[in-house]
Amino acid sequence: MNPVAPLHARAAMLAAASMLVAILSGCAALGGSAPAKVSRGALVDPKGMSLYTFTGDAGGKSACVAACAKRWPPLAATASDRPAGSFTLIVRDDGSLQWAYKGQPLYTWIKDIRPGDRGGEGFNQAWNLARP
């Protein structure tokens, strides 16, 4: 048996595996991933918490800052996140990134305790569940 043959076979398998990882990484970077999913007709974050939009937001800019953002935490994005479908990124006044859906910045509500809670719906006639 040729002792070099298994080494060539392992090297070829390693090269093929590396190429597959590179291709899949490139596909993920191009496609992005949605920061939310639909549950019971509304958008929820990856933890299942309801997402909301604020009627005071206009032009893809968040008007919910300071104390408002403490009660209605923005759905945070990172510098490595990429838009996906109807989900885009906006830059908040403090320079942080926030997810938006169809141009509307997305938020959670601190009084929603468990996944599926929808206590912020209609709050002050200014907050609405984000719907697809």
C-alpha positions in Angstrom: 0.0 0.0 0.0 1.3 3.4 -0.9 1.7 5.5 2.3 1.3 8.8 0.4 -2.1 8.0 -1.0 -4.0 8.4 2.3 -2.3 11.7 2.8 -3.5 12.9 -0.6 -7.0 11.7 0.1 -7.1 13.5 3.4 -5.7 16.7 1.9 -8.3 16.5 -0.9 -11.1 16.0 1.6 -9.9 18.9 3.8 -9.7 21.2 0.7 -13.2 20.2 -0.3 -14.6 20.8 3.2 -12.8 24.2 3.4 -14.3 25.2 0.0 -17.8 24.2 1.2 -17.5 26.3 4.3 -16.4 29.3 2.3 -19.3 28.9 -0.1 -21.8 28.6 2.6 -20.4 31.6 4.5 -20.6 33.7 1.4 -24.3 32.7 0.9 -25.1 33.6 4.5 -23.4 37.0 4.2 -25.3 37.7 1.0 -28.7 36.6 2.2 -28.7 38.0 5.7 -31.0 36.6 8.3 -34.3 38.0 9.5 -34.3 39.3 13.1 -37.9 38.3 13.6 -40.5 35.7 12.7 -44.3 35.7 12.6 -46.3 34.3 15.6 -50.1 34.6 15.8 -50.1 37.2 13.0 -47.5 39.5 14.5 -43.7 39.8 14.4 -41.7 38.5 17.4 -38.0 38.7 18.1 -35.8 35.5 18.3 -36.9 35.0 21.9 -40.6 35.1 21.0 -41.2 38.6 22.4 -43.7 40.8 20.6 -42.4 43.6 18.4 -44.0 47.0 18.1 -43.9 50.1 15.9 -44.3 53.7 17.2 -46.6 56.1 15.4 -44.2 58.9 16.3 -41.5 57.5 14.1 -41.3 59.0 10.6 -39.0 58.6 7.6 -37.3 55.5 9.0 -36.0 57.5 12.0 -36.6 56.5 15.6 -38.3 59.2 17.7 -38.2 56.9 20.8 -35.1 58.0 22.7 -34.0 58.5 26.3 -36.8 57.5 28.7 -38.9 56.2 25.9 -36.2 53.8 24.8 -35.9 52.5 28.3 -39.6 51.5 28.3 -39.6 50.5 24.6 -36.2 48.9 24.0 -35.2 49.1 20.3 -34.6 45.8 18.5 -30.9 46.1 18.5 -28.7 45.1 15.5 -25.0 44.7 15.3 -22.5 45.9 12.7 -22.3 42.4 11.3 -26.1 42.2 10.7 -27.3 42.6 7.1 -30.7 43.6 5.7 -32.9 40.7 4.8 -36.1 41.0 2.7 -38.3 43.7 4.3 -35.9 44.0 7.3 -33.5 46.9 7.2 -31.1 48.6 9.6 -31.4 52.2 10.8 -28.8 54.3 12.7 -30.2 55.7 16.0 -29.2 59.2 17.2 -26.7 57.6 19.6 -25.0 55.8 16.7 -26.4 52.3 17.6 -28.1 50.1 15.0 -31.8 49.1 15.2 -33.8 46.8 13.0 -36.7 48.1 11.0 -39.5 46.4 9.2 -40.7 48.0 6.0 -39.1 51.2 7.1 -40.6 51.2 10.6 -38.2 50.9 13.5 -39.0 47.9 15.8 -39.2 47.8 19.6 -40.1 45.4 22.4 -41.9 46.5 25.6 -40.5 46.1 29.1 -43.9 45.1 30.5 -44.1 42.1 28.2 -42.7 39.4 30.5 -43.2 36.2 28.6 -43.0 35.2 25.0 -46.3 35.9 23.3 -47.3 38.8 25.7 -48.9 41.6 23.8 -49.5 44.2 26.5 -48.1 47.1 24.5 -50.7 46.9 21.7 -52.5 50.2 21.5 -50.6 51.8 24.4 -51.3 55.5 24.4 -52.8 55.1 21.0 -49.2 55.3 19.7 -47.9 51.7 19.8 -48.9 48.9 17.6 -47.9 45.3 17.1 -45.6 45.0 14.1 -47.5 42.9 11.5 -46.2 41.3 8.4 
